[in-house]
Amino acid sequence: MYHISPVHEMHWKLAVETGGGLFRAVWKGDRTIGTKTLVLFDDGSVPKHSRSTMAIDINELTADAVRSAIAAQRKVYESFEVFAEKACTRVLSQFATAEAA
């Protein structure tokens, strides 16, 4: 493991915020075992109960990378919402059919 300076952390936080993210933390990697240092962030525009923490390697962190990660996560969230709505509609319609019989 190695030291992360407050200046580096401030720079990464600014990149996350510029990209529309909500900075959470820096996860320190360990070179001796090959893990990378990651910046953790959320999509601040999503309700707290629906947020997913995302991570980007510090060497790949830019505001554009944050925007892309957020956009990809929103697509996942939206597709899940559609799936959940269809599943609930189907289940409820089966209950309604059973009650009518």
Secondary structure by P-SEA (a helix, b strand, c coil): cccccaaaaaaaaaaaaaabbbbcbbbbbbcccbbbbbbbbcccccccccbbbbbbccccccaaaaaaaaaaaaaaaaaaaaaaaaaaaaaaaaaaaaaac
